[in-house]
Structure formats: structure tokens, C-alpha cells
Amino acid sequence: MTATTWNTDRPWRGIMVATTLPFREDLSVDHDAYAEHVAWLIANGCDGVVPNGSLGEYQTLTDAERAQVVRTAVEAAGDGARVMPGVAAYGSAESRRWAEQAAEAGCGSVLLLPPNTYRADATAVRAHYTEVAGVGIPIVAYNNPFDTKADLTPDLLARLHGDGSIVAVKEFSGDVRRAYEIAELAPELDLLIGADDVLLELAVAGAVGWIAGYPNAFPASCTELYHAAVAGDLATALPLYKSLHSLLRWDSKTEFVQSIKLSMDIAGRPGGPTRPPRHPLTGAIEAAVRTATEKAVADGHC
């Protein structure tokens, strides 16, 4: 067992796929298709799944749908420890309730954004994580300063870890220099790759996991890339990374949900529609995603 491998003691490590959620034509949740997809990801080398994240369009789900998605993921994964639900919400009390639901379902950890309805200061962020940490389930912090406007800087992450509120961070800032500062300030805090298009850089910098988007479409190649990258096998990792990077960068775009779902459609997976206000890709963006995906398919990444 290596530090970059999933295990029951640290079930947030390894490749945890931020799953898309399949909808039927009437935009109802297709739980059967979702269960099949979760099982397929794990059978194809991924370690676990992250339901109800941004890729899972959690903001558009009813409470009943959101709870059922977690239960479906746990059953399909065969081991609740392999499931890390997103528990972001408008208020700390609601996030705590979702963390309680995850714990009751047997999940191994949860993914938590800072307050995301206003530009919270450090005091509010620490109080938010302290409240949810009271549930007792391990919390992975999610730093996405572009969408939340609350930046979990290395110093703030060190404070959150010192508070006992978080065990790891999904780092999505894109600033790979932060990896080294986080390691200096909070050496026991696990760094997880949070954006597909900085995978190699953060793996080399010491990441021990990847909360991933594009394995939804190409799990085998993405798994090979991750394991080579964290092992320092650049002879294997770099050509794969270059081959996939025109696709991986769509994970960091505004249209990331539609892009990954379109790639899944092309690769023969249950991508399908998105719920409003997201709308289907058109024009140059659709063409670019389609071209990059078709190239990946032609290169044998399916």
C-alpha cells in the first residue's frame, strides 16, 4: 500500500471520480443508469465516487433526489467507504444535515465547500467547517475561489487542519505553487488534485489523490495517467498527459458539466442532458470538445 492508494483508513485517497448524474429525456434522475455508471467506474480502476458535487448538478436536485443519489452510489459501489458525497449548501446547518445523511448511509468521507453565497472571511469559514466537522465524518475541504469567492489559502487550510476540521483539500485554484506551501504549513493535510488539467503538476508536488472529472468518460487511461504521475514515472505519464490535455482542460471551464457529458456521449457512456440553467453546448465550444474527445477515442483512450 502506498500513500497515493485508496484504503479504508484514508478513503479519500486515490482516484475519486466526481460523477456526473444521468437524466432521462424528461430530466428526471435515472438512478439505474447512475448505479451502472458507479459500478463501471470502480470496475475500470477508479477507487471511489463523489456524488452531489458540481459535476453531479447538486444545485438542481430536490432534497429527496439528492439523498437517493447518495444511497444509490453506496449500494452500487459495494462499500460506502468508497463514496464521498458533496455536502455543500447555503447554510452550515444544512451542510451538517447532508453530512449526517452521508454518515448514516455509511460513506467514508464528505466534500465540503466554504460558505458559497457571500465572500466569507476566515472566521466564518472556520466556524462553518467546525460546525460540519461535529458530525464526525472525515471532511475534505474544496477550494474553488472562482465560484465561491472564499479562497482557502494555505494559511487558512493549515488553521482548518489545526482545528481538527479537515483531513484533506481538493485544490482547484490552479496555482500549483500552493502545493509546497500547504506541505510546509500543514504537512499532515492530504493534498488532492482538484482540476484535471493540473494533474501532473500536483502529482509531482506530492498529491495523494485525485477528485477527477474526465474518468467519467475515459477511466482506463486516466487511471494509468494518475498512477504513473504519482509514482514519478514521467516516461509513461508525460506522453499520456500531453495526449489527453486538450480534453482535460475542459474540466476547468465554465461549461465543464456539459463538456464532460458530451465526451461521455461520444465515448458511449450515459452522459445525456443537463438541467437548466445549463444548456447544451453549441458552436465553437461544442466543436472543440467534440474534436478533442474524438481524438482521444481515436488514440485508444476508451
LINSULTA-V268495 format. One record per helix or strand of 3 or more residues. SS is the DSSP state (alpha for helix, beta for strand). FROM is the first residue (numbers start at 1). TO is the last residue. If there is no record, write none. Layout:
ss/from/to
SS/FROM/TO
SS/FROM/TO
This chain:
ss/from/to
beta/14/18
alpha/31/43
beta/48/50
alpha/58/60
alpha/63/77
alpha/80/82
beta/83/86
alpha/92/105
beta/109/113
alpha/122/133
beta/139/143
alpha/145/148
alpha/154/162
beta/168/171
alpha/178/185
beta/190/193
alpha/196/204
beta/209/212
alpha/215/230
alpha/234/252
alpha/256/267
alpha/283/298
